[in-house]
Amino acid sequence: MAISLASLSITAAYTGPSAALLPVLAAMAVWGVTAWGFFPPQQARLIGIAGLKNAPIILSLNSSFQYLGFSLGAALGSLTLAFGGLDDLGWVGGACVVAAFLLFLATDRGIRSPGRIG
């Protein structure tokens, strides 16, 4: 995901509008698959950690934090546009993805979702 977001900035900086169509479509496809493909495994992992009995609570908390992240991302994007430019959005988004991954690695306690939930 970070690479696809960074490629959007690279495309914006080094290609013209007519040559950017295919690279942008490819980056958006990769971004879409990686972004939306993340949520089902994350939910399964959370249910595996919290247990099936607590699934409604943990999934609602997960959704709340997702929406918080969306709103913080929109605020960061507006700040990026205000103080930088359109070319910088991909770099900032990619940096956020890398930061999130590093946070995951730092806080992962080796808890693994069991093969079978329930």
N, C-alpha and C positions, 0 to 999 in steps of 0.2 A: 504494500500500500504506500509506503514511504517513497519508494522508487517511482511509482506511477504519479504521485503528487509532485515530486521533484521534476519529473519529465514534463509536466505541464508548464512549469516555470522555464525550463530549458527551451521548450517549443515556443513559448511566447517571446523569449528573448532572441532566439536565433532564426526563426522562420517568419515568413510573411503569412498573411491570412489565407492565401490560396494554397500554400504548401502545408498549412497546419492541420487541415481537416483530418487526414488519416492518423497522424500521431496523436492528436487529441482524442479521436474516437477510440483508439487502442488504449490510451491511458485511462479514459473514462470507463471502458469495459473492465479493465483490470481493477480499477478503483472500486467499481460497483460490486464485483465479485468478492473482493477481499473485505470490503466494508460490510456488506450485508451477509456474507458467509460467516462472519465472526459471531453473530448473535446466537444462532442455535447451539453451537458448541459451548459458548459461554453459559447459556442457560442450563445445558445438561451438566456442565461442571458444577455450577452453583447448586443444582438439585442434588448432585452426588455428594457435595460437601454438607449441605443443610439437611438433607433427607427429604423424602417424599411428603412427610407430614408438614414440613415447614416450607414447602415449595411455593405456595401462594405468597407468603410473606417475602421470601428472598427474591422471587421474580418481580414483585412490585417494587421492592427497594432497588433492584437492578434497573428497572425501567425508569424510576425516578432519577437515578444517577446518570442514565443515558441522556435523559432530557436536560439535565443540568449540564452535561458535557456538550450537548448540541448548542445550548444557549451560550456557554462560555466560548465555544468555537466560533459562533457568529460574532460575538463581541471582539474576539481576537482578530477575526477576519476584517471587521470594520476598522479596527485600529491599524491593521496592516495596510489597508487601503488608504487610510487617512495620513499615515506617516511614511508609507512606502509607495508601492505601486502594484498594479495587477500582476506584474512578473514575479512579485514576492510571495504571492499567496501559496503557490505550490511548495516553496521552500519552508514557509512557516507551517503549513499543514504536515509536510513530511517530517519536520522537526518534532511536531507534537506526537506523531505516530511513534517515532523513535523514543521519545521521552516516555510515552505510555508503555512501550515494550520494556524499557529499562526499569520502570517502576514495577511492572509485573515481575521481572526477574528478581528484583530486590525484595519483593514481599512474598514471593512464592515459597511456601513452606513444604513443598514436596507432596501436597495433598493431591491425589489423583482421583478422578471420577471412576467409580467401579464400572466394570464392563456391563453390568445389568443394573438398571435403576429400579428400586422397589424392594 
